[in-house]
Amino acid sequence: HPPHHPTPHPSAMMAMAKQWVAAVAMFLVRVAAYPSIGDYMPVSNVLEHSEIVKDVIKFSDALTGDPPDYLKAKDIYMHGGGHSCKSPTKPRTLQAFALTDLTNETFADKFVAGGVDKFFWDTHMLAALEGAGDFV
């Protein structure tokens, strides 16, 4: 014989239903509060950060020309491609990502421990764009 569970009072059931509806509504508002990025639904406003992808495409396009436009690519790398901004007057740049101090990040720490400069990404990228170092 299965155990008997008393039926909750209708007012208690209504209170639980209201709480459930409120919780679902709050979830939906949070989910819908920020625009989706493809299939990704951010929980905070990261749209401006995602716009850096357009700069990457612009950078790549400069390098796929015949001949590649290294000066244009370098300008986009250093000064931004005009799509992603940190503020109304300051662009987000690919170079800024390369110059991020990654101290205490396992991958970066292994390189630095091996004698590589902690800004090796930027050094490598600038050498490639300038036809210097390993890219002569």
Number of C-alpha atoms within 10 A of each C-alpha: 3 4 5 6 6 6 8 9 8 9 9 11 12 12 11 12 12 12 12 12 12 12 12 12 12 12 12 11 11 13 15 13 14 15 15 15 12 6 6 8 15 16 13 11 13 14 14 13 13 13 17 21 14 14 22 19 12 19 22 15 14 19 18 11 10 7 8 13 16 18 13 17 22 21 15 21 25 17 16 24 25 16 18 22 17 11 9 7 6 12 18 23 24 22 20 15 12 18 15 12 12 14 11 9 9 10 10 19 15 12 13 16 10 9 9 12 13 19 15 15 16 20 15 16 17 18 15 16 18 14 12 12 11 8 12 8
